[in-house]
Amino acid sequence: MPILDDRIFEFFSHSPDQTRRLGIHLGGYLRTGDVICLEGNLGSGKTTLVQGLAQGWGALDPVSSPSYVIVNEYRRADAQRLYHLDAYRLENAFDAEILDVDRMLSDGPLVIEWAERIKPILPEERLWIVFKYTGMEHRSLMLRAEGGRFEKIVENLRRKLYGAF
């Protein structure tokens, strides 16, 4: 990957609160049909980011990991829905198709933990975020925009968090 690439934004989080705040900023940009793909080990901060995303999007419901129910829905005051899918227990992309991902995308944004497990059925336009441990509570989050809309979101996040370049 090139070092200077406008489609990529690396964020270093020093606490769960900082990860949540990044999610709040990102959540403010989400709209129906958006796909946010999260990749990282267990405990790397994926659900923490989703807590912020949901808050920034305006969810009324508390966020929890959908590991056992596979999909959580969060509501907003305007009746919109945010979908939170955990693909960890899915065997393959076919299992995700049964969940009707297309319907979810027509109803609201979709955030997917363990997205790499169902990559073949995902839209090509998406934001891919890879989480890596860098210390006890420290994480590196590599945001990669795939498509024009997400390139603009990454650019806006970069400006909001670090100022103009």
C-alpha positions as CSV (number, residue, x, y, z in Angstrom):
1,M,0.0,0.0,0.0
2,P,1.4,3.4,-0.9
3,I,2.3,5.6,2.1
4,L,0.5,8.6,0.9
5,D,-2.9,7.6,-0.4
6,D,-6.0,9.8,0.0
7,R,-8.2,6.8,0.3
8,I,-6.4,5.6,3.4
9,F,-6.6,7.2,6.9
10,E,-4.7,5.7,9.8
11,F,-6.0,6.7,13.3
12,F,-4.2,5.8,16.5
13,S,-6.5,5.4,19.4
14,H,-5.1,5.5,23.0
15,S,-8.3,4.4,24.7
16,P,-11.8,3.0,24.2
17,D,-13.2,6.5,24.6
18,Q,-11.1,7.8,21.8
19,T,-12.2,4.9,19.6
20,R,-15.8,5.7,20.5
21,R,-15.3,9.4,19.6
22,L,-13.9,8.4,16.2
23,G,-17.1,6.4,15.7
24,I,-19.3,9.3,16.7
25,H,-17.6,11.5,14.0
26,L,-18.0,8.7,11.4
27,G,-21.6,8.0,12.4
28,G,-22.6,11.5,11.6
29,Y,-21.9,10.8,7.9
30,L,-23.8,7.5,7.6
31,R,-26.9,7.2,5.4
32,T,-29.0,4.4,4.0
33,G,-27.0,1.9,1.9
34,D,-23.7,2.7,3.4
35,V,-21.5,-0.3,4.4
36,I,-18.8,-0.1,7.0
37,C,-16.7,-3.3,7.2
38,L,-14.7,-4.0,10.4
39,E,-11.8,-6.4,10.5
40,G,-9.7,-7.3,13.6
41,N,-9.1,-9.8,16.3
42,L,-11.5,-10.5,19.2
43,G,-11.3,-7.6,21.7
44,S,-9.7,-5.2,19.2
45,G,-12.3,-2.5,19.6
46,K,-14.8,-3.2,16.8
47,T,-17.9,-3.1,19.0
48,T,-16.6,0.0,20.8
49,L,-16.3,1.8,17.5
50,V,-19.9,0.7,16.6
51,Q,-21.1,2.2,19.9
52,G,-19.8,5.5,18.7
53,L,-21.1,5.1,15.2
54,A,-24.6,4.4,16.5
55,Q,-24.4,7.4,18.8
56,G,-23.2,9.7,16.0
57,W,-25.9,8.4,13.7
58,G,-28.5,9.1,16.3
59,A,-29.5,5.7,17.6
60,L,-31.9,5.5,20.5
61,D,-31.0,2.0,21.4
62,P,-27.9,0.8,23.4
63,V,-25.3,-1.0,21.3
64,S,-24.2,-4.5,22.2
65,S,-22.2,-7.1,20.3
66,P,-24.5,-9.2,18.0
67,S,-22.2,-12.3,18.3
68,Y,-25.0,-14.6,19.3
69,V,-28.0,-13.0,17.6
70,I,-25.9,-12.3,14.5
71,V,-27.8,-9.0,13.6
72,N,-28.8,-6.1,15.9
73,E,-31.0,-3.3,14.7
74,Y,-30.8,0.2,16.3
75,R,-33.6,2.7,15.7
76,R,-33.5,6.5,15.3
77,A,-36.3,9.0,16.2
78,D,-37.2,9.2,12.4
79,A,-37.8,5.4,12.3
80,Q,-34.6,4.8,10.3
81,R,-32.6,1.7,11.2
82,L,-28.9,1.0,11.6
83,Y,-27.9,-2.7,11.2
84,H,-25.0,-4.3,13.1
85,L,-24.1,-7.7,11.7
86,D,-21.5,-10.0,13.2
87,A,-20.3,-12.5,10.6
88,Y,-18.0,-14.4,13.0
89,R,-20.3,-17.4,13.3
90,L,-21.3,-17.4,9.6
91,E,-19.8,-20.2,7.6
92,N,-19.6,-18.3,4.3
93,A,-21.1,-15.5,2.2
94,F,-24.2,-17.7,1.4
95,D,-25.2,-17.6,5.1
96,A,-25.1,-13.8,5.0
97,E,-27.3,-13.8,1.8
98,I,-29.9,-15.7,3.8
99,L,-30.0,-12.9,6.3
100,D,-31.1,-10.6,3.4
101,V,-28.3,-8.1,3.4
102,D,-29.9,-6.3,0.4
103,R,-33.0,-5.5,2.5
104,M,-30.8,-4.2,5.3
105,L,-29.0,-1.9,2.8
106,S,-32.3,-0.6,1.5
107,D,-33.5,0.3,5.1
108,G,-30.3,1.9,6.5
109,P,-26.6,1.8,7.0
110,L,-25.0,-1.6,7.7
111,V,-21.9,-2.1,9.9
112,I,-20.3,-5.6,9.7
113,E,-17.9,-7.1,12.2
114,W,-15.7,-9.9,10.7
115,A,-16.7,-8.5,7.3
116,E,-13.8,-10.4,5.6
117,R,-15.8,-13.6,6.1
118,I,-18.6,-12.4,3.7
119,K,-16.6,-10.1,1.4
120,P,-17.9,-11.7,-1.9
121,I,-21.5,-10.5,-1.3
122,L,-20.6,-7.0,-0.2
123,P,-21.0,-4.0,-2.4
124,E,-17.8,-2.7,-3.9
125,E,-18.4,0.8,-2.5
126,R,-17.7,0.5,1.2
127,L,-15.4,1.7,4.1
128,W,-13.1,-1.0,5.3
129,I,-11.6,-0.5,8.8
130,V,-8.8,-2.8,10.1
131,F,-8.1,-2.8,13.8
132,K,-4.7,-3.8,15.2
133,Y,-3.4,-3.9,18.8
134,T,-0.5,-1.5,19.4
135,G,-0.5,-1.6,23.2
136,M,-2.7,-2.3,26.3
137,E,-5.6,0.0,25.3
138,H,-4.0,1.3,22.2
139,R,-5.2,0.5,18.7
140,S,-4.3,1.4,15.2
141,L,-7.4,1.8,12.9
142,M,-6.7,1.8,9.2
143,L,-9.6,3.2,7.3
144,R,-9.7,2.4,3.6
145,A,-12.2,4.1,1.4
146,E,-13.5,2.0,-1.5
147,G,-15.6,4.2,-3.7
148,G,-16.1,8.0,-4.2
149,R,-18.6,8.5,-1.3
150,F,-16.2,6.9,1.2
151,E,-13.2,8.8,-0.2
152,K,-15.1,12.0,0.6
153,I,-16.0,10.7,4.1
154,V,-12.3,9.8,4.8
155,E,-11.3,13.2,3.6
156,N,-13.8,14.9,5.9
157,L,-12.8,12.8,8.9
158,R,-9.1,13.6,8.3
159,R,-9.9,17.4,8.2
160,K,-12.3,17.2,11.2
161,L,-9.8,15.4,13.3
162,Y,-6.5,16.8,12.2
163,G,-7.3,20.0,10.3
164,A,-6.6,20.9,6.6
165,F,-3.5,19.3,5.0
